[in-house]
Amino acid sequence: MSSWSLSQLLASLHEDIEQRLAIVRKSLHHPGSKGDASENVWIDMLDTYLPKRYQAAKAHVVDSHGTFSQQMDVVVFDRQYSPFIFKYEGETIVPAESVYAVFEAKQTANATLVDYAQRKVASVRQLHRTSLPIPHAGGTYPAKPLIPILGGLLAFESDWTPALGKAMNKALRTDLGEGRLDVGCVASHGHFFFDGTTSDYQFMKEGKPATAFLFKLIATLQFSGTVPMIDIEAYAKWLTKL
């Protein structure tokens, strides 16, 4: 019988994330440096544990109309089917069609942060996305419907007492439209997700929130399907505007 413990392995994943976020909070005092380091902890976790069809990065999102989002703390995007990812001197720009999820990442969750995250998520969902018919040996499949872009919030701690309760639920429910936050994690306390069957938020206050959040995100992405076939010519037209 093997001496490996699956429970311990999963617990260790969370403990690593929580410890790294705690070190950032205690050790870095410059707000910009602290923010960048916190984002990097989440990005590293997602890049390591999400299936390789996904990539996570701090990025801007752009559409074929030339509209850019604000810089998003964490963008989960496709690397298997989507071309046109621009990266230069630490700046990453991805086409709107390639985006699966966007997250705002901060040290502490509160009503102000939820509102800010909702507005940033909405700005990405409002971007134009193309979808082309897909040719195959027997003809052409119709253009795929656009997949929903997940929005979320990542934090180490919470300003609310209790950390995940009525106050957080009230803040999250202020925008159930384009700014809706579908899934998130407060690493010291638990994770949450929007339950489409009940149109309400579920708050899970389990002992290993980062691991539970990761599994919930992967499960949700499994039902998102694949990003649409991007109309690269719609972007190429901008070459004539230089």
Phi, psi and omega in degrees: 000132180291148178271001178294147177235114179296320179301317181291322178298315181292323177295322182294325178301311179298315184299325177296313180296313182298319180294318180295320178294323179294320178296317178301314183296320185277328192262331183256128185251341177284124184304319180295316180294320179296317179296315180298317182294320178297316178300319182296327178298312180293317180300316180298319179298313182293318180296329181282319191253342175288151174306151189292349174292341180256149171226147179242140180197158167283127190202161164264152176245138182231149175247175185287354174272356180087015179269132181252144170281171166293166176292126181263137183300316180220121175241127173260118185224166184278137174241001183265321186243350185254120172277187170065065171240115185264129179222126181205127176049045176085355179261129179243133178232127182238148177289147183303327182296336186271356189275129173260321185203151175226142182227145166262132184237123180218169180291318187229135177272134175203179184296322179297317180293319179300314179299316180297316180296320179298318181292322180290319177298316179299323182295330177282316181296336181280350179292150179284138177231135179267161175205116183262154170300152185249114179287146174214177188302327183263002182150229183218130172279145177295159179303137180289141171300148179293136178282149177292136176274123178285143175239148182200179184224134179233131181209165177269314182229180181227142176279349183272154172230114357292163187297319178237095184208210186298322182294318178292319179300318179298316180295317181295326185279358178292340176217103177254015178259236184293339180263008184303134175265114188276329186203148180193175184216134166247100197304330181278351190226322184164190176226166181221161174205154177273124181266108183294336181286332180249353184055041180216165179271142173249131181247119184251113186256048182282172186282341184233070190300320184296318179292316180297319177298315180302314180294321179296318179297314180299316180298320179292318179296328179301328182269357179282339184078200183253148180298155182288167176285115186288141174273089184294334179293332178294331175276326183297336181298338181289345176296331180282351183263000181288000000 
